[in-house]
Amino acid sequence: LSRTNLLEYRKSPDSGTAQAANPNQWQRRRAEALEAFQSIAGRLPGKERACALEPVTGEETDCGTYVRRLISYQSQPGGRVPAYLCIPKTASNGAKAPAVLCLHPTDHKMGFKVVVGLGGKPHRQYAAELAERGFVTLSPSYPLLADYQPDLKALDMPTGTMKAIWDNLRGLDYLESLPFVDAKRGFAAIGHSLGGHNAIFTSVFDERVRVVVSSCGFDSLLDYYGGNLKGYVQERYMLPMARFVSNAPSVPWDYYELIACLAPRLVYVNAPVRDANFRWDSVDRIADAARPVFALHGKAENLLVRHPDCEHDFPDGERLESYEWIARGLQWTMTSATLPAKDSSTQPR
């Protein structure tokens, strides 16, 4: 199937291809794309792996307008996930609030602490900022970063990527169980860098996520460091990518299809023009290819790409705009909070 003509689908394994004329027909291409991704990342676990969550709360900190809890939950038998849960005081006082899954970037020292504002680089504290705006936020740790070192083999997890996806999906189950979360609105997922593609990987498997924000999270595998995929060949990502390390065109999945798989949900992409990790022009090619799939669902406008004039970062203007995108998708009026005004560096796409 064409990498860029995403309306093309296989009518059956033994017949030719056709152009999807409606969302039902496109579901065949979507299903094939998810199968291709799982052929490398590993099979998504079935419901039998979804044991009791058995959440445990460690420390609790009053952060002014919200409370931050260090918790853990059991995502599978023998596997506990550390996470930060931020609860706006308005929600804890009886008014339910929508929830956002906040996925952190690569940080070997701070890990998930960076998104709640406890250190690391600036402009990554989106879990804290969203809590200040009235959202419940859950920030799970990514496997094999900082202090979260699960034994993937003992847990029968094929890759670090699939372990992260499963931990995140179980995090949504945990959010659904909380009395102060308005789960009927659906959820949002937001992430920068590692968190940016983690948000995509998670959301394609769970339509409870209605808004996806990916900052500096992807480009085509053909363009990633000139097609050198060794960055993906790590235990915490996808070791099976090793056989494609210098043959990117042969990888059975790419972000072209994964972004299209998010249709018709709201998708906000921050792709800085000076990002050395992921090429902004590659992101545009992906968006141009995926937009017809959004249009097929009558939602071409639900895919938005911004190009700030900066390096691998999530600037104030784009972060704030992404929060507005989340509020729109979850039909929520944000509470006021202080954040620098949007700058003029954004280039709409």
N, C-alpha and C positions, 0 to 999 in steps of 0.2 A: 504493500500500500504506500501511497505517496506520503512523504514526510510533511509536505506543506499543503497539499490539498486534503484538508481534514474532513471534508464532506464525503470523501470516497470511502466506501465500505465494501466488505465482501458479502455478497448475497448468501453464500453458503460455502463450506470448505471446498466443494468440488465445482463451483461455478465462478463466473467472472465478477467484476466489480460494478458498482453503480454509484450514483451521486445521491446522498441522503436528501430527501425532499421534506422531511418532517423529523421531529425529535425522536419518534419511535424508531425510525430507520437508523438514525445516528447512534442509538443505543448499541447496535451491533459493533460499530467501530469503537465505542467507548469500552465495551466489554473486552474486546480484543486488546485494546491498549492497556487495560489493567492486568490482563493475563501476561502481556509482554513485560510489564514492570515487575510483576511477581516472579517471573522466570529468572530475574537477577536478584531482586531484593528478598526473595523468599515468599512463601505462601502466607497470606494473612491468617492468623489463627482463627479457629472457629469458636462458636459460643461456649463450647465445653471448656475452654481455657479461662472463661470469665468467672473466676471464683468470687467469694464474698470480698468486698473491698476492705473491710476491717480498718477504717481510718484511725490514725492516732495523731493527736495534737501534741507537739512539743512545746516550744516557747510561743508566747503571744506578745505582740508589741503594739502599743497605741501610737498610731501615726497621725493623729489629729482628726482628719475627716474619715479615716478608715482604720481598721485593725488588721495587722499582718500576722498570720499564723504560719509557723513552720510545721508542716504536717508530713505524714507519709500514708500511702494507701497501697493495698495489695493488688497489683495488676494481674498476677497469675500465681498459682501455688508456689510458694517459696521465693517470690519476688516482690519486694516492697520498693515503691518509688517515692523519693523525697520530693517535696514540692512546697511552694509558698502559696498560701491562700490569702488574698486580700479582700476584706469585706467592708464595704462602705457602711458607716454607722446608720445611714438612712435605711439600708437593707436589714441590718441587724435589729432595728427598732420596729420591724414588722412589715415594711413595704418591700415587696420582692423587686429584684433587679436582674437584668440580663447578665450573662457571664461571657468572659473572653478567655480563651486559651492563649497564654503568652509564652512563646517558645524562644529560648535564649540563643544567642550567637555562640560561636566557639570561644571558650575562655577556660583554659586549663586550671586556673587558680580559683576564680570566683564562680564559674559555672552559672547556675541559675540565679545567683545573688544579684547579678548585674541588672536584670530586668526589674527588680524591685528597688533599685537605687542603692545597693549596699557595696558599691565599688565597681571597678572595671572602667571601661571607656564611657565617656558621656554619650548622650543621645540614644541610649539603649534602655532607659528606665520606663518602658511603656507600660509595664504591669502596674507600677506605682501611679503613673499619670492617669491611666484609665480608672483605677480605683478612686482617685481624687475626683473623677468625673462621674462617679456613681455606678460604675460597673464592678461586679464581682470578678476577680481575676484569679486564675489558677496557672502557676508557673512550674511545671514539672522539670526535673533535672534530666539532661540528655545522657543516655548510657555511655559509660566509659569516658566521661569528662569530669574533672575535679574529683569530688569525693564519692560520686556514684559509679561504682565499679561492679556491675552485675556479671555473673558468670554466664555468658550467652549459651555456651555448650550445655551446662547443667540445666539451664532453663529451656533448652530445646528451641532456641531462637536462631533462625538461619543467618541473620545479619544484624548489625547494630541499627541499621535503618528500620528494619521491620520491628525490632524491639522498641524503638522510639515511637513508631506509629501505634503499636499496641498500647504502650504506656499512655499515650495521649488519648486514644479512644476510651480507655478505662478512666482517664481523667474526666472525660465528658460524662461517663456514667456516674462518677462521683459528684460532679456538679449537679446532675439531674436529681441526685438524692438529697440535696441540701434544701431545707424549707424556705430559705431566703432567696433562692435562685428562681427566676421566671424562665423556666426551660421551654415553655410554649413559644417563646419568641425565637428559639433556636440559639445558636452560639456563633461567635466569631473566633477566628484563629489569626494571630499576628506573630510575625517573627522577622528577625534581621539576620542576614548571612546564613549560617547553619539553620537558624530558626526560620528563615525565609523559605528555604526549600522543604524543611520539615513541616511547615504549615501547609504547603501544597500536597506533599506526600500523604499527610494525615487526612486532609479534607477530601481528596478524591475517593477515599474509602468510606466516608461518613457524611451523609447529606444533612445531618443535624447542624453541621457548620454551614451557615448561610452567608457569611462574609469572610473573605480570605485577604489578608494583607501580607505581601511578601516584599521585604526590603533587601536589596542586594542579594537575592536568593538564587538566581539562576541565569543561565544563558543556554543556548543549544550545546549539546555535547560535541557537536562539530566545531564549535567556536571556543569551548572552554580550554584556555591555555593552548590555543592552536590545535586542539584535538588530542592533547596529551592528558589522558584521564587518570593519571597515577594518583591525583588528589582524592579520587573516589575509592581507591584501593586501600582501605584501612578497615580494621576490625569494627570500628564504630560506624562505618558506612556500609560498603558493599564489597567484600573481598572477591565475589565472582566477577567483578568488573575487570579483574586482572587480565583476563584473556582478550580484552578489548583495548588495553591501555594505549596502544598506538594504532588502533583501527576503529575509531569512533563511528564511522558510518555503519559498522556491523552491529552496534549495540541495538537490541530489539526495542528499546524505549528511548524517548526523548521528551523534553519539556513541551514541545509542540503539542503533542497529544495530551499531556497531563494538564496543561492550562485549558485546553478545550474541554477536558473532562470536568472542569469546574463549572461550566455553563449549566444553567443561566444565572448562577449565583453572582453576588457582587465581588469583584476581584480588583484590588488596588495594588499596583506594582510601583515601587520606588527603584529606579535604575539610573544612578548617577552617571554623568558623562565621563568622569575620570576614575571610575571604579576599575581597579587593576585585576580584580577577581573575575568579574562577570561583565561582558561587553554590552553596553547599552543598545548598540545597533542590532545585536543578535536578539535582544529582548523585543525590539520593535518587529523584527521579522517573525518572531513567534506570535506576538500579539496580532499582527496582520493576518497570519494564517488561522489563528484561533477565533478571530472576531466573526467570521461567517457562521461559526457554530453557535456563538451567542445570538447572532441575528436569526438563525434558524429557530431559536426559542423565542424570538421577538424581543431580545434583550441585548442588542449590540452595544448599548451604552453602559452595560454593567461591567465592562472590562476597561479599566483606566490605567494608563502608564504615565508616570512623571519622570522627568530628567533633570534633577537639580545639578548645578555646576559645583560638584564636590567629588571627593574620593569615595572610598567604601564606607559610607556613613548614612545615617537616617536623620537628616536635618529637622530642625524644629518645624519648619513650614510643612514639610511632607508628613511628619508624624501627626501634627494637629489635623491636617486634612484627612489622614487615614482614620483618625478617631471619629471625625464627622461621617466618614463613609460607613464605619461600624455602627454608629448611632442610627444612621439612615436605614441600614439593612435590618437592624434589630428593632426598629421603630421605637426609639428611645430618645428622650430629651436629656442631654447631658447636664450635670450640675456644673456651675462655673468653677474654673480653676485657673491658676496663673501659668501662662506659658508665653514665651516671646511671640510677637506677631509674626505672621508669615513673611518671609523675605521675597525678593523678586527674582530669585534664581531659578524658579521652577519653569520648566518648558513643558507645556501640555502635549500629550500625544493622543 
